[in-house]
Amino acid sequence: MEALGIVLLCLLSIVTVGILMWLLRRCMHFRRYDYTVLRADMSLAEHLHEEKKLLDKTVQDAALLNCQYYLRSKGHFELLRQCPNIGSRSEKNCFQVSRIGSNEKLLLAMFPASSPCPHDSDKLINELLLLLKHPYLYSGVMIDTLPEQGLVSVLQPFNKDGSLKDIIYHSKPLDRWQTKYSRCGIVLPPTSIRKYCRQILEALLYLRGKGFTSFQHLHSGNVLIRKDCCK
C-alpha cells in the first residue's frame, strides 16, 4: 500500500506540472495575441513606413561606421556631417569632410564595389585621373577601395553650386533626393542651354580622343556647375 501511495503521488505531481506548463503556455499565447492586436491598430502603410525608417537607420549607422573607419585609416581627414540620401542610389552614402587644419569642405561618397577590385587598381585610376586635364572636367577627385568592406570611396571638392539638375530645380546639393526634385523645374535661358551643351560636348570629345567611348552615366545630375561652367 505504501508503494502504491508513492506511485499515485508521483503521478499526481506529473499531472500537476503538466497542467501548470499548459497554463503558462496559454498565458504566453494570449500575451502575444494582445500585443498583436495593439500593433494591428496601425495601418499597413504605417507599418511599412516604420519598417523603412528602421531599415534606413540601420543602413545609415553601418555607413557611418565605414566612413569613420576610412577616415581613421587616412589620418588627415575629419568628419563634418553625414548627409541624407542626396542621390537616387540608395546604397550610396555621402559625407561632408575636411582636411584637418583646413576649412575646405570635401564630399565623400561610399558605395558597394560592383566587383572585387584588383590590387592597386585605385592607384592606377588616380594616376589616370591626374593625366586628364580639361577646363570642363572636374578635378581633384580621389578614388579609394576598401576590400574588406567591399566598398569604393570617391573624395572630391564640395561644389556648393550643385549640379545642372539642382540649377533646373532650384534645389540645394545636400537636400534629400526624395524631395528636392519633387517641384517643377525651370526652363533655362537659350543662351545657357547653348553654352552648357557646347561645354559638355567639348569635354566628351576630349575624353573620346583619350580612348573613352562609353558615357552611360551622363545626365544632368552628374554635370556639376561651378561659376556658371559645366564640369
ABEGO torsion letter per residue (X at the ends): XAAAAAAAAAAAAAAAAAAAAAAAAAAAAAAAAAAAAAAAABBAAAAAAAAAAAAAAAAAAAAAAAAAAAAAAAGABBBABBBBBABABAABBBBBBBBBGBABBBBBBBBBBABBBBBGAAAAAAAAAAABBBAABBBGBBBBBBAAAGBBBBBBBBBAAEBAAAAAAGBBAABBAAAAAABBBBBBBAAAAAAAAAAAAAAAAAAAAAGBABBAABBAAABBBBGGBBX
